[in-house]
Amino acid sequence: MKDPLYFPRTELAAALLGSLKSGISSAFTLFAPRRMGKTQFLTNDIAPAAEKDGFNVFYFSFMDNRDTADPARFFHEALHRFALNIRTGSGVKTFFGSFTKIEVLGVGIEKETQRQEIPAVSEIIAHIAADDRPTLLLLDEAQELARIPRAEGMIRSLRTGLDIHQNRVKTLFTGSSTNGLRAMFNDIKAPFFHFSHALDFPTLGREFTDFLAGVYRERTGQDLNADKLYSVFVQFDKSPMYIRAVIQDLIINPALSLEAAANARLAQMQENGNFPRQWNALSAMERLLLQSVARGDTSPYGAEFRAKAACTLGVETVKASSVQNAVRKLLRKDLMAKDSGGAFRINSPMLQAWINENVE
């Protein structure tokens, strides 16, 4: 069933697929904090469009499977099952490898429970590349690959296979951790160093909230104040997940006001996040940095921030090295992110909202 609240990003999907098909790039990495709509974009926009363009499509979430006993093996087996299935029958195949039971053209395939010897990942990719149709791999939350113990051999084999067969097998990675993605793509010793073209996943704008207001009007016969709805979206740091939840609440209970629905969701977000405990576990410098970034300072190394920090901390000066050390800690903790342009931002929209609401 079609999701009536999903806002399609057709143009972005077409642009990415066009670049992959034309050979401009064989791989892209889309970065955004969690809950910004990356997974839905892959499954709702990219996968169907790629299938229409004649691609076989393989989707795998490393985040969903990070708690399995052996996530590297699970990925290896899922890719192997995909390779076997695309070489049987006709027509393009879409394969979701992150579920216990996978549907491939309506046929249920149970996850293998018995371990068996299977070819190396590079050999599996060679098998995939030999199909009449090109293949698109959708590898969601790819930074988790770098955190899997003893997965170095599998990762090297994956890189080798994708390098050799990049004309036939295209890849779209996503990630939500700058530190994890750096370990995968940016460091000179990283397994996918200079393999993929990095892009920031664009945030949705006013067109999204106007679309949601239209859905609300269709379902209830009532109008929402479009300006106020967009302001709530900004308050949630433009996270599609949370503004969708507000619209769902309003459709289910049309007597509820927009302000009441937004406040209830914001309170729930903050309660679930346990932000006071997280905040208290940080150093004073880390808290100052997060507070500054939450309020719009995307480059906290300047003299102005250091002067304010010195005044707040009651010290004569704050060295740039002290700020840099605190930034590194926040990046390692995935509390802060750095985009491709070098600007810092809070990695969690919920945490940013909590800081702006509760920290003086």
N, C-alpha and C positions, 0 to 999 in steps of 0.2 A: 504494500500500500504506500502511495506517495505521501511524504511528510508535508502537510500543508503549510508548516511554518519554516520550511527550508528555503532559503534564498539562494537560487542558483548563481554560480560564478562562471557562466558560460564563456565569456570572453577570455578570462584568465586561463581556463582549461584549454581553449582553442589555441591561445598563444603558446602555451607550454608544449602542447602536442605538436603544433606546427614546427616549432624549433627542433623538437626531437626527430620528427619525420624527415625534415629537410637536412639533418646532419649538422645544424648549427651547434648543437651540443648533444652528447649522448647521455648526459645525466644532469639532473638539477637537484639541489638541496633546498627545501623550503623551511625557513626558521620562523617560529613564533612561540610565545609562551603557551603553556597548556590551556585548553578550553577556549581557544580562539578559532576553532572550526577546521583545523587541518585534516583530521580524519574524515569528517563528513565531506570535505572537498574531494578527497581521494575517492571515496566510495560512491558519492552522489554525482559528482561532476566528471572527474578524470576517467574513472573506470568505464562508465557507459559511453563516453565520447571516444575513448580509445578503442573500445569494442566496435563501435560504428566505423572507425577508421581502419579496421582490419587487424588490430592488435589482439593477440592473446594477452590476458591480464592476470598477474599474480599479485595478491595483496598479503602482507604479513605485518603484524604489529609486534614489535619487540617489547613494547611496554606491557601489552596484555599478557605476554608469555614470559615475563622476566622472573616470575615466581615458580615456574615449572622446574622440575628437578634438573633438567638439562636443556635450557632454552636454545643453545647452539645446535644441539642434536635435533630438537623439535623443528627448527627452521630448516635444517638439512633434509630431514625426512619430508617436510611439507613441500619443499622445492622439488624433491625427487618424485613425489606423487604428481605434482603439477606436470613435470616433464613427461611422465608416462601417459598422462591423460591427454595432453595436447597432441600426441602422436597417434591417438586412436580416434576414429570417427572423423567428421567433417565440421566445418564452421569454427568460428572463434570460440575460445574458452575463457571464462573468467573464474578465477580460483581464489577463494578466501582461505588463507592458510592459518588463521589465528583462532579457529573454532574447533571444538572436538569433533563435530560432524560437519563436513564441508559439502556444499551443493555445487556441482559442476553440471550446468545445463539440466538442472532438475534431478540429477542422479546423486543420491547421498553416498558419501565416502567416509567411512569411519576412520578416525585416527588410528594409526598402527600402534599396537600395544606391545608387540614383540620386536626386539631389536634384531636387525639383520644387516648384513654387510651391504652397503650401498656405495656407488661411485663417489669420488671426490666432487666437491661443489663445482670446480672448474669443468669437470667432465659432464656434469649434469647441465651446465649452461651451454656447453657445446652441443648436447643433445637438443636442448631447447632451440638453439640458433639454427639447427638443421631443418626446423619446421618450415612449411611454405609461408607461414605468416610471421611477421615480426612480433616480438614480445615486449611488454612493458612490465617491469617489476616495480611495485609500489611498496617501499620499505618504510613503514611508519615508526617514528620515534627511534631513529637509527642510532642515536647516541648510546642507547642501552647495549648495543653490540660491543662497545669498548669496555663495558663493565662486566661482561660475561667472563667468568674464570676459565682459563685454559682454552679460549676460543681463537687464539692467534692463528693457528694453522688453518682453520675453517675460513677466517676472515681473509687471509692471504690468498686462499684458493678462490674465494669469491671475487676478489680484485683481479686476479689473473684471468678468470673466465670472462669477466665483464670487459677487461682491456682487449682481449683477443677478439671478442665477438660484439664489440660496441656498435657495429653497423646493423646487427640483427636484434640485439637485446638492449633496450633502453631502460634507464633506471630513474625513478623519482623518489628521493629520500625526503623524509621530514624529520624535524628535531625540535625540541623545546629547551634543551640545555646547551648554553654556549660552551661551557667547559667540556661537556661530553662530545659535542660536535667538533670542537677544536682537537680533541684527542683522536677523532676519526678522520678529519679532513685537512686541518690547517698546519699542524706541527710537521716539521720536515720528516720525522720518523713515523708519522701517522699512516695507517694502512691504506687510506684513500687520499693521500696527499695529492692535491691538484687534479683529482679525478672528476669532481663534480663542480658545476657552476652554482655558487651560493646566491640565494635570493631571499629577501625578507618577505614572508607571507603577508600580503596587504590586509590591513584592518578594514572592516566594513564601515560605511559612512551613513549619511542621512538617507540614502536610497534604501538601506536595509530597514530602518525603523519606519519609514513611510510604507514599505511593503508590509510590515507587521501590523501597522495601523489599518491597512486595507483588509488584511485577513480578519482582524478584530471586527471591522465594520460588516464584513460579509457574514460572520458567524453570529453577531449580536444585534445588528441593525443600529448600533450606536457608534458615535464618533469619539476618537481619542484626540487629545491635544497633541498634534505632531511635534511641536516644539518641546513640550514637556517630556514626551516619550524619548526624543533624542537626547535631552539633558540627562535622563535616567541612564540611557545607554552609555553616555560619557562617564557618568558616576561609577558605572560598573567597568570602567576602563575598556569600553567597547568589546566586552566579551559576549559573543552571540548566545552562549549557553544560558547566561543568567537573564538577559532581557527576554529570551524566548520563554523562560520559566515564568516571568512576570506576565507575559501575554497569555500564557496558558491559565494562570490563576485568574486573570480578568475575564477570560472567555467562560471558564467554569462558573465564576461568580461575578456576573456583570454589575452587581450592586457594589462591588469592591472598588475603591478609588485607586487611581494609578499610584498616588503617593503611598497609600497604605500597603499596596502589593509590593512596591519597590522596597519600602522599609522592612517589611517582613522577610523578603528574600535576602536583603543585606544583613539583617540580624542572623539569619540562618547560616549564611556564608561565613560570617565572623565566628559564630559558635563552632561550626564544623572545622574551621581552620586552626582553632586553639592558638590564635595569634599572640595573646598576652604571654603565654609560656615561651613561644619562639622569641618574642621581643626581649624578654628578660634574660634570655640565654646569650644575647649578643653583647659585644663590648660597646662602650660608649661611642667610639669612633664608627663602628658598624651601624649603630642606630642613627647617628647623625647623617651618614651617607645615604641610608635608605630613606630617611625623612627628606633629605635634599632632592634626591632623584624622584621621589613620589610627588614632589611639588614642582617638578619641571626642570631641575638642573641636570641636564644630560651629560655634562662634562665637569665632574667635581674636582679636577686637579688644580683648578685655578687659584690665584691668590685670594680672591674674594671668599671662596668657601673655606680655605685654610684659616683666614682671619676670623671668620665666624666660628669655626670649630674651636680655635684657640680660646676665644672669648667664652664659649659655652663650657669648655672643659676646664677653664681657669688656669691655663698655662700661657707662657709667653709666646710661643710659636708652635705651629704644627708643620712638620716637614712633609714634603711631597712623598717621601718614601713611606711615611706612616699611613698616608691616605692610600697609596698603592698597595700596601700590605693588607689593609682592611678590604679594599676592593677585591683582591685575589681571594680572600676568605669568603666573601659574599658570593663570588662566582662559583667557588667550589661547593658551597652550600646550595647552589641553584636558587638563591633568593634574589639575585640580580642578574641581568643579561646585558650583553653588549651586541648591538646590531652591526651589520656589515659596514655602516658608515661611522662606527666608533662611538655612537651615542649609547649611554646606559639607560636601562629602564628596569622597573620592578618586574620580576618574572611571574608573579601571581597577581592577577587583577584583584583578587580578594584581599591580599595583603596590602596592596596599594590603597584600596578603599578604606581598610581598617586604619592605616596610618593617617590618612587625611581626616578621618572622622574622630580619631581618639588621641592623637599625639599632638601636643601643643608645639 
